[in-house]
Amino acid sequence: MRAMNLSQRENYKWWVFAAVALGTLTSVINNGSVIVAVPTIAQHFGTDLSTVQWVVIAEGLTVSALLLPMGRLSDIVGRKQVYVAGLIIFIVAAALAGMSPNIAALIVFKGMQGIGAAMTQGTGLAMVTSVFPVSERGKGIGTHASVVGTGGVIGPVVGGFLVVALGWRWVFFINIWMGLLTMIAVLIIIDSRAFRADTRVRTYDLLGAVLSSAALLTFLLAVTNGARTGWLSPTIVTAGIMFVILAAVFIWWQGRSPSPMLDLGLFKNRVFALGIATGFMSFLGVTSVRFLLPFFLQAALGYSPGQVGLVMVPNAISRIIMGPLSGLLSDRYGYRMFNVAGLLLAASGLFVFSTVNESSSLAVILTGVVLQSSGSGMFQSPNNSSIFGAADPSKHGIVAALVNLTRNSANVTGVAVATAIVTAVMASQGFEANIDEVIESGKETGMLGAFNSGLHIAYLIMGSLLVVGALASLFKGRDRREVPESETPSTSKKASS
């Protein structure tokens, strides 16, 4: 189907944004609704938590492993083509997941859905950044971030409604209709000529793709299982060694490949390298709040899961507001002040959490939540804008994939690091890190005090890391990439690739 002649219109960028935003909403709602359905799925198939968790993990691991290869593929064969192919895989996998006869099949089909998600996640963001002119790139990225935040809020609500009203299988079937709607919008709106392939490169670095995927899988598997099996267990140590070897070989090969999957020269640009590094730090802070705070609220303050959910709502709302606002302002005033101020604001929220205890009021908790989430929202859109501005538009597919990979890997690493810190502190005080016991009888046994100590140290470390990131942001170099503001990548010869 040929795209309608919208590309000549002044507001074409918003048409493209709307099509991509629909796909982003589909992906984010899918993630949030599945998490809500996991307990019901476990009950239906009569399986335990350690098995049913792979319904979530399978897709996450697949997405993380394939983001870079799919991002580079979109730079070579065309972004619209990869995006549509990803939607087809996503839709078919959703249908199969909804019809799964057993838990093993469901896990396999969720992994398959991750292949499609990897093809759409990075490619969609690349199309958004390419269609907006340089003078409005921050606004485009920020508004896209607000779509992610909105999906994060409504995803669990949609999932809960579907499980209660229609059954858990509809959590997957709903993806079929949303995916089809997205595909129709993309086919009608997006002009392939505006996002055509880079004709200068026709060779795909298959070895680089295999090496990067293998390295990321070993890293993520080690990080996600370290706390359960022990960080010095033979399995984790072996995985760690394999990761180092695979990563080293990947870097070596990228320096010698005639058409590398990831251009390592990008990291010679200080803006790009520090943008990726500080972005990783920022998501570590986000994850530590999202993972640890619910345990504290239930164990120390006696909140119900529903009350915990309400406390976390301002987190999403702050990010929805700050993402577009900081992106818009960074287009006018540059990214550096928002990078520094955002990380410092987020750090202050983590430092607030490092002081909470059983007598802390709701006002204190909400102060920490709003500070951290507002700071994170203020930082991320301008930071991502600076990263894309430091790269040639022909590489925006792989750059978008790298930005998404940074978020995904930081989320996994943040959970592992936070867990390791709390576990180590509790062990030093003679307690096992059993969350059920902390919630049920922690106050009587003294276990809650040990948990709080670990929590405080974890937040102090994460907050300090964000301060380091803020200081590093001061040295990112030029505050703007010098490209004529009238140049819109979708219309320039160079950027149209």
C-alpha positions as CSV (number, residue, x, y, z in Angstrom):
1,M,0.0,0.0,0.0
2,R,1.4,3.4,-1.0
3,A,1.5,6.1,1.6
4,M,-0.8,9.0,1.0
5,N,0.8,12.3,-0.1
6,L,1.3,13.8,3.3
7,S,5.1,14.2,3.2
8,Q,4.8,17.5,1.5
9,R,2.6,19.0,4.3
10,E,4.1,21.2,6.9
11,N,2.6,19.1,9.7
12,Y,3.8,15.8,8.2
13,K,6.1,15.3,11.3
14,W,3.1,15.0,13.5
15,W,1.4,12.5,11.2
16,V,4.5,10.3,11.4
17,F,4.7,10.9,15.2
18,A,1.0,9.8,15.6
19,A,1.6,6.5,13.7
20,V,4.8,5.7,15.7
21,A,3.1,6.8,19.0
22,L,0.3,4.3,18.4
23,G,2.9,1.5,18.0
24,T,4.8,2.7,21.1
25,L,1.5,2.7,23.1
26,T,0.8,-0.9,21.9
27,S,4.3,-2.1,23.1
28,V,4.2,-0.3,26.5
29,I,0.6,-1.4,27.2
30,N,1.6,-4.9,26.3
31,N,4.3,-4.9,28.9
32,G,2.2,-3.4,31.7
33,S,-0.8,-5.6,31.1
34,V,1.2,-8.8,31.0
35,I,2.7,-8.2,34.4
36,V,-0.8,-7.8,35.9
37,A,-1.9,-11.1,34.3
38,V,1.1,-13.1,35.5
39,P,-0.5,-14.4,38.7
40,T,-3.6,-15.5,36.8
41,I,-1.5,-17.2,34.2
42,A,0.4,-19.1,36.9
43,Q,-2.8,-20.3,38.5
44,H,-4.3,-21.3,35.1
45,F,-1.3,-23.5,34.2
46,G,-0.6,-24.6,37.7
47,T,3.0,-23.4,37.6
48,D,5.3,-21.7,40.1
49,L,6.7,-18.1,40.2
50,S,10.2,-19.1,39.0
51,T,8.7,-20.6,35.9
52,V,5.9,-18.0,35.1
53,Q,8.4,-15.1,35.5
54,W,9.8,-16.2,32.1
55,V,6.6,-15.0,30.4
56,V,8.0,-11.5,31.1
57,I,11.7,-12.2,31.0
58,A,11.6,-14.1,27.6
59,E,10.4,-11.0,25.8
60,G,12.7,-8.6,27.6
61,L,15.8,-10.7,26.9
62,T,14.9,-11.1,23.2
63,V,14.3,-7.4,22.8
64,S,17.6,-6.5,24.5
65,A,19.6,-9.0,22.5
66,L,18.2,-7.9,19.1
67,L,17.9,-4.1,19.5
68,L,21.3,-3.3,18.0
69,P,21.1,-5.8,15.1
70,M,17.6,-4.6,14.1
71,G,18.5,-1.0,14.5
72,R,21.4,-1.4,12.1
73,L,19.2,-3.4,9.7
74,S,16.8,-0.5,9.5
75,D,19.6,1.8,8.5
76,I,20.5,-0.5,5.7
77,V,17.2,-1.8,4.3
78,G,14.9,1.0,5.3
79,R,13.1,2.0,8.6
80,K,9.6,1.6,7.4
81,Q,10.2,-1.9,6.0
82,V,11.8,-3.1,9.3
83,Y,9.0,-1.5,11.3
84,V,6.2,-3.1,9.4
85,A,8.0,-6.5,9.4
86,G,8.3,-6.2,13.2
87,L,4.6,-5.4,13.5
88,I,3.7,-8.5,11.5
89,I,5.9,-10.7,13.8
90,F,4.5,-9.0,16.9
91,I,0.8,-9.5,15.8
92,V,1.3,-13.2,14.9
93,A,3.2,-13.9,18.1
94,A,0.4,-12.2,20.1
95,A,-2.2,-14.4,18.5
96,L,-0.2,-17.6,19.2
97,A,0.5,-16.5,22.8
98,G,-3.2,-16.0,23.4
99,M,-3.9,-19.5,22.1
100,S,-1.0,-21.1,24.1
101,P,-1.9,-24.7,25.3
102,N,0.7,-24.7,28.0
103,I,3.2,-22.4,29.8
104,A,6.2,-23.5,27.7
105,A,4.4,-22.5,24.5
106,L,3.5,-19.2,26.0
107,I,7.1,-18.4,27.0
108,V,8.3,-19.3,23.4
109,F,5.7,-17.1,21.8
110,K,6.5,-14.2,24.1
111,G,10.1,-14.6,23.1
112,M,8.9,-14.5,19.5
113,Q,6.9,-11.3,20.3
114,G,10.2,-9.8,21.5
115,I,11.7,-10.2,18.0
116,G,8.9,-8.0,16.6
117,A,9.2,-5.6,19.5
118,A,13.0,-5.2,18.9
119,M,12.3,-4.3,15.3
120,T,9.8,-1.6,16.2
121,Q,11.2,0.0,19.3
122,G,14.4,1.5,18.0
123,T,13.1,2.0,14.5
124,G,10.1,4.0,15.7
125,L,12.2,6.5,17.7
126,A,14.6,6.8,14.7
127,M,11.8,7.8,12.5
128,V,10.6,10.4,15.0
129,T,14.0,12.0,15.3
130,S,14.5,11.9,11.5
131,V,11.3,13.6,10.6
132,F,11.6,16.5,13.1
133,P,13.9,19.4,12.2
134,V,17.0,19.9,14.4
135,S,15.4,22.9,16.0
136,E,12.4,20.8,17.2
137,R,14.1,17.4,17.8
138,G,13.9,17.8,21.6
139,K,10.2,18.5,21.4
140,G,9.7,15.4,19.3
141,I,11.7,13.1,21.6
142,G,10.1,14.6,24.7
143,T,6.5,14.1,23.4
144,H,7.4,10.5,22.5
145,A,8.6,10.0,26.1
146,S,5.2,11.3,27.3
147,V,3.6,8.6,25.2
148,V,5.7,6.0,26.9
149,G,4.7,7.4,30.3
150,T,1.1,7.4,29.4
151,G,1.3,3.8,28.3
152,G,3.0,2.9,31.6
153,V,0.0,4.3,33.5
154,I,-2.8,2.8,31.5
155,G,-1.1,-0.6,30.7
156,P,-1.8,-2.2,34.2
157,V,-5.3,-0.8,34.2
158,V,-6.1,-2.3,30.8
159,G,-4.5,-5.6,31.8
160,G,-6.5,-5.7,35.0
161,F,-9.8,-5.0,33.2
162,L,-9.1,-7.6,30.5
163,V,-8.2,-10.3,33.0
164,V,-11.3,-9.8,35.1
165,A,-13.8,-9.2,32.2
166,L,-12.6,-11.5,29.4
167,G,-9.8,-13.7,30.8
168,W,-6.0,-13.5,30.7
169,R,-5.8,-14.6,27.0
170,W,-7.3,-11.3,26.0
171,V,-4.2,-9.5,27.3
172,F,-2.5,-11.0,24.3
173,F,-5.4,-10.8,21.8
174,I,-5.8,-7.0,22.4
175,N,-2.3,-6.7,20.8
176,I,-3.6,-8.1,17.5
177,W,-6.1,-5.2,17.1
178,M,-3.8,-2.5,18.3
179,G,-1.0,-3.9,16.1
180,L,-3.2,-4.0,13.0
181,L,-4.4,-0.4,13.7
182,T,-0.7,0.7,14.0
183,M,0.2,-1.1,10.7
184,I,-2.6,0.5,8.8
185,A,-1.5,3.9,10.1
186,V,2.1,3.3,9.2
187,L,1.3,2.0,5.7
188,I,-1.0,5.0,5.0
189,I,1.0,7.8,6.6
190,I,4.7,7.0,6.4
191,D,6.4,7.6,3.0
192,S,9.2,5.1,2.5
193,R,11.1,7.7,0.4
194,A,11.5,9.8,3.5
195,F,13.1,6.9,5.4
196,R,14.8,5.0,2.7
197,A,17.9,2.9,3.2
198,D,21.5,4.2,3.3
199,T,22.6,3.4,-0.3
200,R,26.2,3.7,0.7
201,V,26.1,0.5,2.8
202,R,24.6,-2.7,1.5
203,T,26.4,-5.3,3.6
204,Y,25.0,-6.4,6.9
205,D,27.5,-7.3,9.6
206,L,26.0,-10.7,10.5
207,L,29.0,-11.7,12.7
208,G,28.7,-8.5,14.7
209,A,25.0,-9.1,15.2
210,V,25.7,-12.6,16.5
211,L,28.5,-11.4,18.8
212,S,26.5,-8.5,20.3
213,S,23.4,-10.6,20.9
214,A,25.4,-13.4,22.5
215,A,27.3,-10.9,24.7
216,L,24.1,-9.2,25.8
217,L,22.3,-12.5,26.6
218,T,25.1,-13.7,28.8
219,F,25.3,-10.4,30.6
220,L,21.6,-10.2,31.2
221,L,21.3,-13.8,32.3
222,A,24.1,-13.4,34.7
223,V,22.7,-10.2,36.2
224,T,19.1,-11.5,36.5
225,N,20.2,-14.7,38.2
226,G,23.1,-13.5,40.3
227,A,21.1,-12.8,43.5
228,R,19.3,-16.1,43.3
229,T,22.2,-18.5,42.6
230,G,25.0,-16.4,44.2
231,W,27.4,-14.0,42.5
232,L,30.3,-16.4,42.9
233,S,28.5,-19.5,41.8
234,P,30.1,-21.4,38.9
235,T,27.2,-20.5,36.6
236,I,27.4,-16.8,37.2
237,V,31.2,-16.7,37.0
238,T,31.2,-18.6,33.8
239,A,28.6,-16.3,32.3
240,G,30.6,-13.3,33.4
241,I,33.7,-14.6,31.8
242,M,31.8,-15.4,28.6
243,F,30.4,-11.9,28.5
244,V,33.9,-10.3,28.8
245,I,35.2,-12.5,26.0
246,L,32.3,-12.0,23.7
247,A,32.3,-8.3,24.3
248,A,36.0,-8.0,23.6
249,V,35.7,-10.0,20.4
250,F,32.8,-7.9,19.3
251,I,34.7,-4.6,19.9
252,W,37.7,-6.1,18.1
253,W,35.6,-7.1,15.1
254,Q,33.8,-3.8,14.9
255,G,37.1,-2.1,14.5
256,R,38.0,-4.3,11.5
257,S,34.7,-5.0,9.8
258,P,34.3,-3.2,6.5
259,S,30.7,-2.3,7.4
260,P,30.5,-2.6,11.2
261,M,27.1,-3.0,12.9
262,L,28.0,-0.4,15.5
263,D,30.4,2.5,14.5
264,L,32.7,2.7,17.4
265,G,33.8,6.1,16.1
266,L,30.6,7.5,17.6
267,F,32.0,7.1,21.1
268,K,34.9,9.4,20.2
269,N,32.3,12.1,20.2
270,R,32.2,13.3,23.8
271,V,28.5,14.4,23.6
272,F,27.5,11.0,22.4
273,A,29.7,8.9,24.8
274,L,28.7,10.9,27.9
275,G,25.1,11.0,26.8
276,I,24.9,7.2,26.7
277,A,26.8,6.8,30.0
278,T,24.7,9.4,31.9
279,G,21.6,7.9,30.4
280,F,22.5,4.5,31.8
281,M,23.1,6.2,35.3
282,S,19.7,7.9,35.1
283,F,17.8,4.6,34.4
284,L,19.7,2.9,37.3
285,G,18.1,5.5,39.6
286,V,14.7,5.1,38.0
287,T,14.8,1.3,38.5
288,S,15.9,1.5,42.1
289,V,12.9,3.6,43.0
290,R,10.4,1.4,41.0
291,F,11.8,-1.8,42.4
292,L,12.7,-1.1,46.1
293,L,10.1,1.5,47.1
294,P,7.0,-0.8,46.9
295,F,8.7,-3.3,49.3
296,F,9.4,-0.5,51.8
297,L,5.8,0.9,51.5
298,Q,4.3,-2.5,52.3
299,A,6.8,-3.6,54.9
300,A,7.4,-0.4,56.8
301,L,4.3,1.6,56.3
302,G,1.8,-1.2,55.9
303,Y,0.4,-0.1,52.5
304,S,-1.7,-2.5,50.4
305,P,-0.6,-3.2,46.8
306,G,-3.4,-0.9,45.6
307,Q,-2.2,1.9,47.8
308,V,1.4,1.4,46.6
309,G,0.1,1.7,43.0
310,L,-1.5,5.0,43.8
311,V,1.7,6.3,45.4
312,M,3.6,5.5,42.3
313,V,1.1,7.3,40.0
314,P,2.8,10.8,40.5
315,N,6.0,9.1,39.1
316,A,4.4,8.6,35.7
317,I,2.6,11.9,35.7
318,S,5.7,13.9,36.5
319,R,7.6,12.2,33.6
320,I,4.6,12.7,31.2
321,I,4.8,16.5,32.0
322,M,8.5,17.0,32.2
323,G,9.5,15.0,29.1
324,P,7.9,17.3,26.5
325,L,8.5,20.4,28.5
326,S,12.2,19.9,28.9
327,G,12.5,18.7,25.3
328,L,10.9,21.8,24.0
329,L,13.0,24.1,26.2
330,S,16.2,22.3,25.3
331,D,15.5,23.1,21.6
332,R,15.7,26.8,22.6
333,Y,18.3,26.9,25.3
334,G,20.4,23.8,24.7
335,Y,20.6,20.5,26.6
336,R,23.4,21.0,29.1
337,M,21.4,22.9,31.9
338,F,18.6,20.3,31.7
339,N,21.0,17.4,31.9
340,V,22.7,18.8,35.0
341,A,19.6,20.1,36.7
342,G,17.6,16.9,35.9
343,L,20.2,14.5,37.4
344,L,20.7,16.7,40.5
345,L,16.9,16.8,41.0
346,A,16.6,13.1,40.6
347,A,19.5,12.6,43.0
348,S,17.8,14.7,45.6
349,G,14.8,12.4,45.4
350,L,17.0,9.4,46.0
351,F,18.6,11.1,49.0
352,V,15.1,11.7,50.4
353,F,14.5,8.0,50.2
354,S,17.7,7.3,52.0
355,T,16.2,8.9,55.1
356,V,12.8,7.2,55.2
357,N,11.7,4.9,58.1
358,E,8.6,3.5,59.7
359,S,7.5,6.9,60.9
360,S,7.9,8.7,57.5
361,S,4.8,10.5,56.3
362,L,3.1,10.2,53.0
363,A,4.2,13.8,52.2
364,V,7.9,12.8,52.5
365,I,7.4,9.7,50.3
366,L,5.6,11.8,47.6
367,T,8.3,14.4,47.8
368,G,10.9,11.8,47.0
369,V,8.8,10.3,44.2
370,V,8.1,13.7,42.5
371,L,11.7,14.9,42.8
372,Q,13.2,11.7,41.3
373,S,10.6,11.4,38.5
374,S,10.6,15.1,37.6
375,G,14.4,15.1,37.5
376,S,14.5,12.0,35.4
377,G,11.9,13.4,33.0
378,M,13.8,16.7,32.8
379,F,17.1,14.9,31.9
380,Q,16.1,12.2,29.4
381,S,14.5,14.1,26.5
382,P,17.3,16.7,26.2
383,N,19.9,14.0,26.7
384,N,18.5,11.8,24.0
385,S,18.3,14.8,21.7
386,S,22.0,15.5,22.3
387,I,22.8,11.9,21.5
388,F,21.0,11.9,18.1
389,G,22.4,15.3,17.3
390,A,25.9,14.0,17.7
391,A,25.3,11.2,15.1
392,D,24.9,11.3,11.4
393,P,21.2,10.9,10.4
394,S,22.1,7.8,8.4
395,K,23.0,6.1,11.7
396,H,19.9,7.1,13.6
397,G,18.5,3.5,13.4
398,I,21.4,2.0,15.3
399,V,21.6,5.1,17.6
400,A,17.9,4.7,18.5
401,A,18.5,1.0,19.2
402,L,21.5,1.9,21.4
403,V,19.4,4.4,23.4
404,N,16.7,1.8,24.0
405,L,19.3,-0.9,24.9
406,T,20.8,1.5,27.4
407,R,17.5,1.8,29.1
408,N,16.7,-1.9,29.1
409,S,20.1,-3.0,30.3
410,A,20.1,-0.3,33.0
411,N,16.7,-1.5,34.2
412,V,18.0,-5.1,34.6
413,T,21.3,-3.9,36.2
414,G,19.5,-1.5,38.5
415,V,17.4,-4.3,40.0
416,A,20.4,-6.6,40.4
417,V,22.6,-3.9,42.0
418,A,19.8,-2.7,44.4
419,T,19.1,-6.3,45.4
420,A,22.7,-7.1,45.9
421,I,23.2,-4.0,48.2
422,V,20.1,-4.8,50.3
423,T,21.0,-8.5,50.5
424,A,24.6,-7.8,51.6
425,V,23.6,-5.3,54.3
426,M,20.9,-7.6,55.7
427,A,23.4,-10.5,55.7
428,S,25.9,-8.4,57.6
429,Q,23.3,-8.0,60.3
430,G,22.5,-11.7,60.4
431,F,19.3,-11.8,58.3
432,E,18.3,-13.5,55.1
433,A,16.8,-11.3,52.5
434,N,13.3,-12.9,52.6
435,I,10.9,-10.2,51.4
436,D,7.8,-12.2,52.6
437,E,9.2,-12.3,56.1
438,V,10.1,-8.6,56.0
439,I,6.6,-7.7,55.1
440,E,4.8,-10.1,57.5
441,S,7.0,-10.0,60.7
442,G,9.9,-7.7,60.0
443,K,9.1,-5.3,62.8
444,E,8.9,-8.0,65.4
445,T,12.1,-9.8,64.4
446,G,14.2,-6.7,63.7
447,M,14.5,-7.7,60.1
448,L,12.8,-4.5,59.0
449,G,15.5,-2.4,60.5
450,A,18.1,-4.4,58.5
451,F,16.1,-4.0,55.3
452,N,15.8,-0.3,55.9
453,S,19.6,0.0,56.4
454,G,20.1,-1.7,53.1
455,L,17.6,0.5,51.4
456,H,19.2,3.6,52.7
457,I,22.7,2.6,51.5
458,A,21.3,1.6,48.1
459,Y,19.6,4.9,47.6
460,L,22.7,6.8,48.8
461,I,24.9,4.9,46.3
462,M,22.4,5.5,43.4
463,G,22.0,9.1,44.3
464,S,25.7,9.7,44.4
465,L,26.0,8.0,41.0
466,L,23.6,10.6,39.6
467,V,25.6,13.4,41.1
468,V,28.6,12.0,39.3
469,G,26.5,11.9,36.1
470,A,25.5,15.6,36.6
471,L,29.2,16.6,36.9
472,A,30.1,14.6,33.8
473,S,27.3,16.4,31.9
474,L,29.1,19.7,32.5
475,F,31.9,18.4,30.2
476,K,29.8,17.2,27.3
477,G,31.2,19.8,24.9
478,R,29.2,22.0,22.6
479,D,25.7,22.6,23.7
480,R,24.3,22.3,20.1
481,R,25.2,20.4,17.0
482,E,25.8,22.9,14.3
483,V,23.3,21.9,11.7
484,P,21.1,24.5,9.9
485,E,17.8,24.7,11.7
486,S,15.9,24.7,8.4
487,E,17.3,21.3,7.6
488,T,14.8,18.5,8.2
489,P,16.3,15.1,7.9
490,S,13.4,13.7,6.1
491,T,13.9,16.1,3.2
492,S,17.7,16.5,3.1
493,K,19.6,14.2,0.9
494,K,21.9,13.1,3.6
495,A,19.3,12.5,6.2
496,S,16.8,10.7,4.0
497,S,18.9,7.7,4.3
